[in-house]
Amino acid sequence: MTASADRPERTADTGTGSGSSGGEGTGTGAPVRRRDARRNRDLLLEAAHEVFTELGLNAPLDVIARRAGVGNATLYRHFPHRAALVDAVFRDQLTGTMDAGERARTTDDAWTGLTGYLQAVFTVLATDRGTNDLMTTHLEGVESLEAVHTHNHRTVELLLDRGREQGTIRPDVTTEDVLFALAALGRAVPALTTATTPDAWRRPLALLCDSLRPTPASPPLPSPALTPAQLNDTLLHFSH
């Protein structure tokens, strides 16, 4: 991402009330301006979700402003940088992913919890390009994303640990192994579903999950495993 893409030019507002409605000193100007500001913010969030879903998180911010019917300056006043807009758009959706993780953690059978959780996550990745970009890359400055990445890591870690204890997960697989494989597969989901069917991701995800099962014929995994820092660096490169 370039600085110019993250900070739209400060052009004059045209259209849906950027704060000039109502006369100052009349006693009604400030409430009108606040209503206009809330309306513009709602329009921007709705347009941003549509554009990010269609084009991904690198979509030009100018396109979002035009679709919302406001000027670039209005967008910039509400959301001074791309990360602030992304956080506002996807916070609720990312919270839903964390809720799915909480349900998976309470499942007695680790294998059922893990596979159910991954299916829930990939259902979202297949239908929302913006959330896919968020979950499979690393965008700095998005507070809700930092929280969901941390929660996702802990959820997978807990379920793998429990699965090893229950004998349903191979002993040499690490959390970073799984998260890298999920991110790589997740990045391919938009192209896969566009070329085939909306649920085409289920087959490769099933193959990936099956590779986690312990079998007598499975040779040990090659060393070394990814470190958490290496995984983070990899996700950063995915976003370029």
Buried (B, 14 or more C-beta within 10 A) or exposed (E): BEEEEBBBEEEEBEBBBBBEEBEEEEEEBEEBBEEBBEEBBEBBBBBBBBBBBEBBBBBEBBBBBBBBBBBBBBBBBBBEBBBBBBBBBBBEBBEBBBEBBEEBBEBEBBBBBBBBBBBBBBBBBBBBBBBBBBBBBBBEEBEBBBBBBEBBBEBBBBBBEBBBEEEBBBEBBBBBBBBBBBBEBBBBBBEBBEEEEEEBBBEBBEEBBEBBBBEEEEEEEEEEBBEEEEBBEBBEEBBE
